Every structure is written in C-alpha cells, then in structure tokens.
Amino acid sequence: MEARAELKYVRISPRKVKIVLDLIRNQPCDYAMAVLQHTPKAACEALQKLLKSAMANAENNHNMDVNRLYIAECYVGQGPILKRIRPRAQGRAYRIDKKTSHVTLVLKEKE
C-alpha cells in the first residue's frame, strides 16, 4: 500500500530540488517535515506542502497510520522550460531558460 502526491510545473530548477530530496529520502515523515522546516532552501516550502498533501492522501484515501509513514520514493523530473530574452550589447540577445520541475513523493507504512 502506498500513497503518492505529485507537484507539477513548480518554478524551480530540478537540480535545486534534488538537493533537498536527497536529505529526506527514506526518512520518517515527521523527521522529514522537521528537516524541511529548518533547511534554508527555496525548494523546501513547496516540498513541505507536497509532503503534507501526501500524508493527507495516505490518511484519508488509504486509511494508513500517519505515525508509521516514511518516504519510500521521491524524485524530480524536468518540466517545460520558459524561454526568455535578455538584451545585450550591440543589439544582441541572450536567452534565459527558466526551468520548471515535476516532483513525485511516495509514502509507505513501516512494517
């Protein structure tokens, strides 16, 4: 039995999200929530909402015990890139890629 939650099109680079996901992978949910609250990274706020959503899904949709949940899988994939133009000297234009992410969190119960 597993509960899953997905966060799509979040406006942060997948590389930056992956750093935070590595901190909470295979950890109990209460510990992971504490880590997310006290880590000064931009991705933590979005991941905190995602973890709360996954825990609510586990409790309400699958009748799982919230105290025994842990993060079984968490991964991030790249979403669409927003392409923007930055004016440069002598009429040139440089492209700025604003990357987006799709994050997936899977929770399971400890045996």
C-alpha positions in Angstrom: 0.0 0.0 0.0 1.4 3.4 -1.0 0.2 7.0 -1.0 1.5 9.3 -3.6 1.4 13.1 -4.3 2.7 15.0 -7.3 3.7 18.6 -7.7 3.8 19.7 -11.3 5.2 22.8 -13.0 6.8 24.2 -9.9 9.1 27.1 -11.0 12.4 25.9 -9.6 15.2 24.0 -11.3 15.2 20.2 -10.8 18.8 20.3 -9.8 18.0 22.5 -6.8 15.0 20.4 -5.8 17.1 17.2 -6.0 19.5 18.5 -3.3 16.6 18.8 -0.8 15.0 15.5 -1.8 18.3 13.7 -1.0 18.0 15.0 2.5 14.6 13.4 3.2 14.7 10.2 1.1 13.9 7.0 3.2 13.2 9.2 6.3 10.1 9.0 8.6 7.6 11.7 7.7 7.8 13.7 11.0 11.6 13.8 10.7 11.4 14.9 7.0 8.9 17.7 7.9 11.3 19.0 10.6 14.2 18.9 8.1 12.2 20.8 5.5 11.2 23.4 8.1 14.8 24.1 9.1 16.6 23.9 5.8 17.2 27.3 4.1 16.5 26.3 0.5 13.9 27.7 -1.9 12.5 24.2 -2.7 11.7 23.4 1.0 8.4 25.4 1.0 7.0 23.6 -2.0 8.2 20.2 -0.8 6.6 20.8 2.7 3.2 21.4 1.1 3.7 18.3 -1.1 4.6 16.2 2.0 1.5 17.4 3.8 -0.6 16.5 0.8 0.9 13.0 0.6 0.3 12.4 4.3 -3.3 13.6 3.9 -3.8 11.3 0.9 -2.4 8.3 3.0 -4.7 9.0 5.9 -7.9 9.8 4.1 -7.7 7.7 0.9 -5.8 4.6 2.1 -6.5 4.5 5.8 -2.8 4.4 6.7 -1.3 5.3 10.1 0.3 8.7 9.8 2.8 7.9 12.6 4.2 5.0 10.8 4.7 6.6 7.4 8.1 7.1 5.7 9.2 8.5 2.4 9.7 5.4 0.2 10.4 7.2 -3.1 11.0 10.8 -4.0 12.2 12.0 -7.4 12.1 15.1 -9.6 11.8 15.4 -13.4 12.2 18.3 -15.6 9.1 20.2 -16.8 8.8 22.6 -19.7 11.3 25.4 -19.9 10.2 29.0 -20.1 12.4 30.8 -22.6 13.1 34.5 -22.1 15.3 37.0 -23.9 17.9 39.2 -22.2 19.1 42.3 -24.2 22.8 42.5 -24.5 25.4 44.9 -26.0 25.4 45.8 -29.7 21.8 44.6 -30.4 22.5 41.0 -29.4 20.0 38.9 -27.3 20.9 36.2 -24.9 18.4 33.5 -23.9 17.5 32.9 -20.3 16.0 29.4 -19.6 13.6 29.4 -16.6 13.3 25.8 -15.7 10.4 24.0 -14.1 10.1 20.7 -12.2 7.7 17.8 -11.7 8.2 16.3 -8.2 6.7 13.0 -7.0 6.6 11.8 -3.4 5.6 8.2 -2.5 4.8 7.3 1.2 4.6 3.8 2.6 3.9 2.4 6.1 6.7 0.8 8.1 6.1 -2.9 8.8 
